[in-house]
Amino acid sequence: MTDSHPISETELDELIERVKQAVEQNLSLSNEDLSLLLNALLMLVQLQQKMGENDITLHKLRKLAGLVSASEKLKDVLPNAVKPARQRSKKPTPKTPSEPVVHQRCHHKIEGLEKGQRCPECERGSLYKYEPALMLRISGQTPLTRTEHILERLRCNTCGAYFTAVPPQSVKEDGQANQRYGYTARALMALHRYFAGLPCYRQQTLQQMLGLPVSASTVFDQCEHLANAIHPLFRCLLLLAAQAVHYHLDDTTNRILTQKPVDKPNRRTGKLQSRSGIYTSGVLATLAGGEICVLYQTNIGHAGEWLDEILAARLATAEKPIIMSDALSANRSYALKEYHLSLCNAHARREFVDLVNSFPDQVTWVLQRYDQIWEHERHCQEQSLSPAQRLRYHEQHSLPVMTEIRVWAKQQLDTETVEENSALGKALRYFDKHFEGFTAFCRLEGAQLDNNVMEQALKLIIRGRKNSLFFKTPAGAAIADVISSVIATAKQADINVFDYLVVLQRHADQVKQQPELWLPWNYQQALALVDQAA
């Protein structure tokens, strides 16, 4: 017998309603409804068989009835099934549109038949309108398409005046009169390059294969045009980020071929130092209203220096922000005299995970305690607790666990049970030294447990680095920073990034004058006002 697939309660209720309508109106069921009905019958048969054999548990019964998910979570490789930090830290569920985007709808009529005609089958009944059948076809095309617009022209045989046909409105909206590559083409090239990690030369090769050659230099030039159009918005994001209430920051290595070593002052001593290390620094700034700005900078410098540049525009009256990072001093801020430091517990936990094979008993004990911390965080997210409620919950449940780890760590070191200079001793000392930062989420409202969200944002840069390997010039890196920042910020706002980039180019003059009206979370209102004025 074919196994049945569990039917959820919602699907079952909807199926019952459709069956009732079919019975009342003498209608036939669709193939999809018939499949669901067959699944329901098979599920009933399986339940009868299992109950007759006395070979079923309550959990299996609930799964067969569709009351719980039939999927199983993967077991961890660590001792006692301790979950890794990236699994335990619940990622925000990506928002998806309620309905799939339909780019085009085509209506097809039945040839030779109309409403009210005699039925050609029985020749007795009359035809009437019925629910249309739906057929979905997803078609493909080249990333870029070339359209040749032939505009009719007339000329006066007396004065020689020319009269040229006006192109469609859709053509006007996609670029200026003599612009060969439209706004849509530029947006697509930029998304391929700075989001999908498709280098310019690879786009060139792909287009050649598809019959529309576009050189790598052309791709870069068009991306530069886009960067110029959205640069005012990038500057606006910097000003907004300066007033944020919470910051995540981190960096990753990068490479610029023509970049030479530079002399930069030490942020602590002020002395000039020759520096050559190139990094892409990321700052994720959460505004007071909950909006998120993601900002990148690629140069000789660390994330702390990038944050200091942003904070240079911070108002003196602004409250102390929370700054989340790892414990490296290079990621600290020296521009602010006062701020709340929050350190990443995923990094603290990683210090112990790396030692699980060398010190299995001690490390397993620590990881089990840390597992409780993330379980508490998961509970706060599932219950949708407010920041104040979340703080009280962690203060009551997580702080005692963190304190227990610290007390145990000190005991191990003080009694010389663990050698202080050993790998485990260093991990215990690291935890004890930065305990205040690791427990910030138990003391500060809005402080986060880890810095995973920033590490995820840096994957955008890492993907491009793995595919392109390097930038040639600082100018090329700056273009990448501008476009990547706007793309990442728009993605955080859960909007159609492609449409957004097209809109910013189409209304570049308005964006330049009032960029604050064209931010990812409010640009649709500005667009509506422009459309009304037109």
N, C-alpha and C positions, 0 to 999 in steps of 0.2 A: 504493500500500500504506500502511496506517495505521502511523505511527511507533510503535515500542515504547517503553515506559517502563522504565528500568533497574531491575532487581530486585536488592536487596541480598543479600549472602551469607546473612544470617539468614533473610530471607523465603524464599529458595530452599530452605534446609534444612528449614524448617517445612513448605513445600509438598510436598517429597519425602516427608516423614513422613505427611502427610495422604493423599497419593496411594497410598502403600503400604497404609495402613489401609483405604482404599476398595477396593483390589484384593483384599486378604485377606478382608474381611468383606462383599464384594459390595455396597458402599454407593455412593450417588451423591455427586458433588462439589457444593459450594455454588457459587453464581454468582461469588462473590469468588474462589474457588480456580480456577474456569474462566477468569476474567479473567487471573489470574496466570499460568496455564498458557499462555494465548494470548500473553501478553507474552513469555514465555520462548521460544516458537516464533518469534515475529516477530523477537526479538532474534537468534536463531540465523540466520534468513534474512538479516537485515541484515549480520551478520558475514560470511556467505558472499559476499554481493554486494560488500561493501567490499574483502574480501581478493581477490576475483576481479578487481576493477577496479584493484587496487594503489593505492587512494586512501584510505589510512588510516595514521595515525601511532600510535605506542605509546600516547600520552595518550588519543587518541580510542578506541582499542581498550579501554583500561581503563575509560573512561566508559561505553561500550556494554555492557561486561560488568558494570557496576554496582560496580566496585571503587573508584571515586572519585566524589565528588559531581559532578553535571552542572551545578551552579550556578556562575556566574561573579561575581566581586566587581566592584563598580563602580570605574571609574578615577577618580582624583582630578583636580581641576582645577588643582592646583598644578604647577609645573615638575617634570619628571622623575618625575611620579606620586608625589610625596611625600604620604604619608597624613596627614590631619588628626589632631590630638591625640585627639579623642574617638573616632576610629575605631581608632587604634593602641592606646589603652589598653583592654585587654580587659575588658569588663564581665562580672561574674559571671553565669553562665547561670542564669536564674530557675528555681527548683525547681518542678516540677509534680508533682501526685499521680500515682502509678503507674497508677491507674485513674480515669476520670471519675466524679464524684459522681453517684450515682443516688438521687434523692430519694424515689422510690416504685416498688415493683415490683408489678405486677398479674399474676396467673395466670389464664388463661382456659382452660376446658375445652371439648372438642368436644361439642356437643350431639347426643345420639342415638347416640353411639359410645362403646364402652368397650373396655378391654384384654380380649383373648380372644374377641371377637366375630368372626363371619365377615366377610371383606372384601366390602363392598357392590359392588365393581367386578367381581372375578372369581368371587366366591361360593365359592371353594375354600380360600383361605388364611385364616389367623387374624391378627388385629391384635395388635401388641405395642408396648410403649413404645419411642419413638425420641427422639432429641435434639430438644428443643423448638425451634421457630422463634422468632426474636427480631425484634421490631419496636420501634424507638426513636421516641418521639414527644416532642418538646420543645414544651411549651405555655407560653403567657404569661398574665400576670395583672397587675392594677394593683399598683404598689409597695406600697400600703397597702390592706388589705381590712377591711371592717367585718362582724363576726360578732355576731349578736344571740343571746344565750344566754337561753332561756326556762326558768326554774327552777320546777318544779312546787312548789306550796305547799299545805299542809294546815293546818286550824285546828280546834282542839277546841271543840265547841259548849258545853262546860261552863266550862272555865277560860280559854278564849280563846287558848291557847298556839299559836304558829305553828311549823310544821315545813317547812323549805325544802330542796329537793334540792341535793346537793353538785355543783358543776361538775367537769368532767373534770380529771385531773391536769395535762394539757397546758395548760389554762387557768390553773391555779394557778401553774405554773412561768413563765408569761409576764407576771406582774404581781401586785400585791396586789389585795385584794378590790374596792376602789372605784377602781381605776386604769383609766382609759379607754384610754390608749395603752400598749400592752404594751412589754416590754423589746425585743422584736424590732422593733417600730415605731420606737422611739427609736434603736436601733442603725442601722436603715436610713436614717432621716432624717439622722443624723450622718455616715454614710458618703457619702450623696449630697452633703451640704453641705461636709464638710471633706476628702473624698478626691476625689470626682468633680467638685467645684467647682460644684455646682448650688445657686444662691442660694435663700434661703427663699421669696422671692416667686415664683421659677420653679417650685419644688415646689408652691406653692399653685396656680399656673396649671395645672400638669400634673394635679394631683389633681382640679381642677374639670373639666377636659376628660374625665377618666375616671369622673366621676360620684360622687366622694367628696371633697367640699370640705374642705380643711384650710388654715386661714389661715397666713400667714407667721409671725405672732406665736406661733402654736401650735407650729410647727416649731422656732422658737428656744427656746421654753419647754421642749420635750421634750429638746432638745439640752443645755439647762442642767441638767436632771435627770440626764442621763447624765454630764455633766462632774462633778457633785457626787458621783456614785457612784464614779467612777474616779479622783477627785483624790488619795486616799491612795496609789494605785499610782503616780501621777505624782510625788508627793513621794518615794516609795521609789526611783524611777528617778533622781531628782536625787542622792540619797545614794549610790547605786551609781556614778553617773557621776563623782562626786567622787574615787573611788579608781581610775579607769580608767588604763590604761597608754598609750593612744594617743587623741588627739583630732583630729578634723577640724572646722574651723569656717569659717563664712562668713555673709554676711547679704544681704538684698535689701530694697529700699525698700517701704514700705507706707504706709497712711494711716488715721488715726483722727480722725473729724470733730470731736469735742468735746475732743480733747487740746490743751491750751495749752502754750506754751513753759515749760520748767522750768529751775531753776538746779541744775546738777550739778557736783561738784568734778572738776577735771582730774585724771586718774589719775597723771600725772607730777608736777605741781606742787602739787596740792591746792587750787588756787584755784577759786572758783565761776565757772561759765560758763553763760550762757543758751543752752539747747539747744532745738531744735525739730524736728530731723530724726528721723523715725519709720522704724524698720527692723524687720523680722522676722529675728532672729538664730537661726542653727541651729548646734547642736553635736552631732556624732556621736562618741560615746564608746565605745571598744572596751575591754571588761573583760578581766581576766586570763584568764578562761575562754573568751574568744572571742565572748561575747555582745555585742550592739551596742545601745546606747541612743541614740535620736534625740530631741532636746529642742529645742523652739522657744520663743522669747519675742518678743513684739511690743510695743515701747515706744520711748521716746526713748533710743537707745543702740545701740552696735555689738556685733558678735559677741564682741570681746575682753572687753567689760564683762559680757556674759552668761556667758562662761566663768569670769570672776573670781568671779561670784556662786556658780557651781557649785563652784569650787575652794575656797571659804571653808570647806567641810566636809571638806576633804582632811586625812587624818592626817599628822602631822609625820613619821612613820616611813616613809611611802610613798616608793617610788623615783621618780626623776625621770621624768616622762612625756615622750612625744613629742607635740609640737603642730604640726599641719599646717595651713597657711593660705596666703594670698597674702602679698605683701611689705608690705601696708599696716600702718602702726603701730597703726591702730585695731583690728586683729585680733590684736594681741599680748596676752599675759597679763602683768599687773602684780601679781597675787596671789601668784604663785610666784617665788621668788628664783632658783631653778634649774630649768631644763627644757631639753629638746632641741628646737631649732627646726628644722622641716622645711618647706621652701617648695615651692610647686606649680610643677612644670616645664611644665604646660600653659599657665600664665600666662606663663612665660618664653618659651615657643615662640610664643605668640600675639603677643608684641612684634615678632617677626620676620615672622610670617605677614602682619601688617597692612602690611608694607613690600615685599611680594613684587613688586609692580608698579613701585615706584620704584627698587629696587635688586635686580634679578632675579638677577644673578650671585652677589653676596655672600650674599643671603638663601637662595638655593637651596643653597649650600654648607652653611650652618648647618642648614637643614631636613633635608638628607640625613644629617648627623651625628646630629641628634635622632631621626631615623627609626630609626637603629641602636639607640638607647637603648630605645625602645619594643619593638623586636624582641627585645631581650634580656629585657625584662620579660615579653613574651608567652611566650618560651621557659621562663622560670621557672614561669609559671602552667601551661603545658601539661605540664611535667614534674613538677608538684606538689612543687616543692622546699620543704623546711622553711625557716623564717626564717633559720637559720644558713647553710644551703646557698645560699639566695637572696642573702644578703649577700656571701658569698664570690664568687659568680658575678658580681654587679654590680661588686664591687671589682676583679675581674680583667678584666672586659670593658667595663663602662660608664664607670668612672672615667677610664680613659685617653682615651675619646672626649670626656667633659666637659672634661677638662684641655686637650685639643687645641683645643676651641672657645675656651676662655679664653685660651690662648696666642695663638691667631689674633686674637682680639678686641683684646688688648693691643697686638699688633703693628700692627693697623690704626690704632689710636688714637695709638700712640707715633710712628709714621712719618708721621702726618697723611694717610694714604691715605684715611681717612674723617674728615670734620669732626666734632669731638666734640659740637658743638651741633646737628648735623643729627639727623634722626629715627633714622637707623641708628646714629649715634654714641651717642645716648641709650640705644638698645636694647642696644648692646654694653657700655656703662657699667653699665647695670642688671644685666646678666648677671654682670659681673665683681664688682660690689659685693655681690651676694647669692649668690656662688658656694658658700659653705659651706652655706647653706640648701638650695640646689638639689641639692647632692651628698649630702644627709643619707642618702638611700637606699643610698648606697655606703659609709657609715660606721656606720650604726646599724641594729641588728637590728630588723626590724619596721617601719622607716620606709617610707612609701609614695612612689611616684613623682610622683603628682599628687593634686589635691583634687577630682577629678571626682565621687567618690562623694557628697561633700557638696553639690556643685552639683546633682546628680540629686535629692538629698533636698529641696532647696529648690524644686524644680519643683512639689512638692505645694502650697507656699505661693503660688507664682507662678500656678498654675492657678486657685486660689481668688481671687487678686487680679484676674486678668483677667476673671473672671466677675462678681465682686461689687464690685470697685473699691475698697471701703473698709469699715472698721468704723465703727460709730456712736460707741461708747463704749469706754473701756479695759476695762470688764467683758466686753464682747462679744469683744474681742481675747484676753482671758485665757482665756475658755471655748474659743476656737478653738485656743489654744496647748496646752491640756491634752488636748483630744480629738485634735488633729493629732499630738501627740507619742506618745500611746498607739497610734494607728493606724499611724504610721510605724515604731515600735519593733516592733509585732506583725507588720507586713509583713516587716521584716528577719528576724524569727524564722521566717518561712515557715509560718505557721499560718493557719487560717480566721479572719479578723479579725472577721467578722460574728458567728460563734459565740462568739468570745472576749469581745466586748462584751456579749453577752447573758449569758454566765456571770458576768462581773464585776458586773452589775446584780443578777442572781439571788442572788448570795452577797455582797452589798454589806457586810453586817455582818462576815463573816469577812475580807473584803478590808481593811476598816477596821482590824481588830484585828491581822492579820498579812499585810500587803501583800507581803512578801518571798516568801510561798508562792504568790502568784497572778501571778507574772511570766509573760510570754509563753512562756518556755522551760521553765517548770516547773509551770504551773497545772493541767495534766492530772493530775499526781500528787495535787495537793490536791483536785481534783474527784473523783478515784477514792476518796480517803479519806472524803470527805463522803458519797458514795453508799454506801459500805460501812457507815458509821455509821447511815445512814438505814434 
